[in-house]
Amino acid sequence: MVIMGRIAAAHGLRGWVKIQPYTEYLDSLLDYKSWWIGLEHGPWREVKVQQSELHNKTLAAQLYGEFREFFPE
């Protein structure tokens, strides 16, 4: 599996997250309808992308499901 970015932070109150892409072009991930997410040493799972857009030097995306395990308290 090739890691193409990471969830950087929660974004707003409606389930959006900020994505820090590792790709050459920021918009490279916008064309994908689903992404695989997971912790570095944990299990990975496929999630559907509801919406995504460029947001400054990151991407903002709304994904289906809950992702609290990716945000340490």
C-alpha positions as CSV (number, residue, x, y, z in Angstrom):
1,M,0.0,0.0,0.0
2,V,1.3,3.5,-0.9
3,I,0.5,6.2,1.7
4,M,-0.6,9.3,-0.1
5,G,-1.5,11.5,2.9
6,R,-2.6,11.7,6.4
7,I,-5.6,13.0,8.4
8,A,-4.2,16.1,10.0
9,A,-7.1,17.3,12.1
10,A,-10.9,17.6,12.5
11,H,-12.3,20.4,10.4
12,G,-15.6,21.9,11.6
13,L,-18.5,20.2,13.2
14,R,-20.1,18.3,10.3
15,G,-17.6,15.4,10.1
16,W,-15.0,17.1,7.8
17,V,-11.3,16.3,8.3
18,K,-8.2,18.1,7.0
19,I,-5.9,15.9,4.9
20,Q,-2.3,16.6,4.5
21,P,-1.5,15.0,1.1
22,Y,2.0,13.6,0.4
23,T,1.4,13.9,-3.4
24,E,3.1,16.3,-5.7
25,Y,-0.1,18.1,-6.5
26,L,-2.6,18.9,-3.8
27,D,-5.6,18.0,-5.9
28,S,-4.4,14.5,-6.8
29,L,-6.7,12.8,-4.3
30,L,-9.9,14.7,-5.3
31,D,-10.7,12.2,-8.1
32,Y,-10.9,9.2,-5.9
33,K,-14.4,8.1,-4.7
34,S,-13.0,6.0,-1.8
35,W,-9.9,6.1,0.3
36,W,-8.2,3.6,2.6
37,I,-7.5,5.0,6.0
38,G,-5.7,3.6,9.0
39,L,-3.2,4.1,11.7
40,E,0.5,3.6,10.8
41,H,0.7,0.2,12.5
42,G,-3.0,-0.6,12.7
43,P,-5.6,-2.0,10.5
44,W,-6.7,-0.2,7.3
45,R,-10.3,0.2,6.1
46,E,-11.9,1.6,3.0
47,V,-14.1,4.7,3.4
48,K,-16.3,6.5,0.9
49,V,-15.6,10.2,0.2
50,Q,-18.8,12.2,0.5
51,Q,-17.2,15.5,-0.5
52,S,-13.7,16.9,-0.8
53,E,-12.1,20.2,-1.8
54,L,-8.9,22.2,-1.7
55,H,-8.4,24.2,1.4
56,N,-5.3,26.4,1.5
57,K,-2.3,23.9,1.5
58,T,-4.4,20.9,2.6
59,L,-7.5,19.1,1.5
60,A,-10.8,19.1,3.4
61,A,-12.9,16.0,3.1
62,Q,-16.2,14.7,4.4
63,L,-16.0,11.0,4.8
64,Y,-18.8,8.5,5.6
65,G,-18.5,7.1,9.1
66,E,-16.8,8.0,12.3
67,F,-13.0,8.4,12.8
68,R,-12.5,9.2,16.4
69,E,-9.7,6.6,16.7
70,F,-7.5,8.8,14.5
71,F,-7.7,11.8,16.8
72,P,-5.9,11.3,20.2
73,E,-7.4,13.1,23.1
